[in-house]
Amino acid sequence: MNVLPLETTLTYGPLFSRRLGRSLGVNLLPFDRKACSFDCIYCHYGHTTVHTAMGRDLEIAATFPDMGNALRAIETALRRYPHVDALTFSGNGEPTLHPHFPAIVAETRRLRDAIAPNVKLALFSNATTAHLPHIQESLNDFDLPILKLDAGDPATLAQINRPAPGVTLDTILEGLKATRNLVVQSVLIDGVVSNIKGEAFEAWVTALDAIRPAAVQIYSTDYPVPDVGVERVPPYILKRIARKVTERTGVRVEAFWY
Ligand code: SF4
């Protein structure tokens, strides 16, 4: 099955999304390979080619875009589109792996404040680095830190997200619990692996209850995915799950679909 091509620019959009409105994307990842600390079975960019939680490794660091070029592209995009709703760090993999992520984010915030103060800074991250002190501090610069949690037990994490060596559920939960204004995003799937029923579902709900985020956004996948047997969860089930988890935890859960 075909998957989506990688982004080949530092910024892209604006794109419209129900969650963020009109959003400019920032891609700090390499353009020619997918670098991520996960290799999710539903990833619409296909299989991870640089599978690591260590973006600061010298060999890997050289493949990431230059910090000066990234900041120039971000400034140009903000000046061109000062009235978008959000500037969102996302792209071809895990943005926090960029070896200069904290410095880029701090300078981006300064640019945003000066050029387009109403634009919200958003981040999509898989939470695998959120426990690291330099990343945790950087998360405070975001208005909307949106961090992934698809599994509340190690076996389901291994099956759905296929983490890089060194990434554990415990460190992910530690990072999520420490993040202020946290929005958790969870991709729910069925089929060869499922996180919508049985022990996997119960463990995920228990983890959300322990994390106590400001909100949870759940959705499924509609894009082509690299692995066969991954089944989309239809909107009516997403809505039912959102209601059930809100009732059980008191956390606001919203269902989204494409
Ligand atoms: S964390 Fe995101 S980019 Fe990385 S493999 Fe999963 S879906 Fe793809």
Residues whose N, C-alpha, C, O or C-beta is under 5 A from the ligand:
A	BS01	SF4	C36 F38 D39 C40 C43 N92 G93 E94 N126
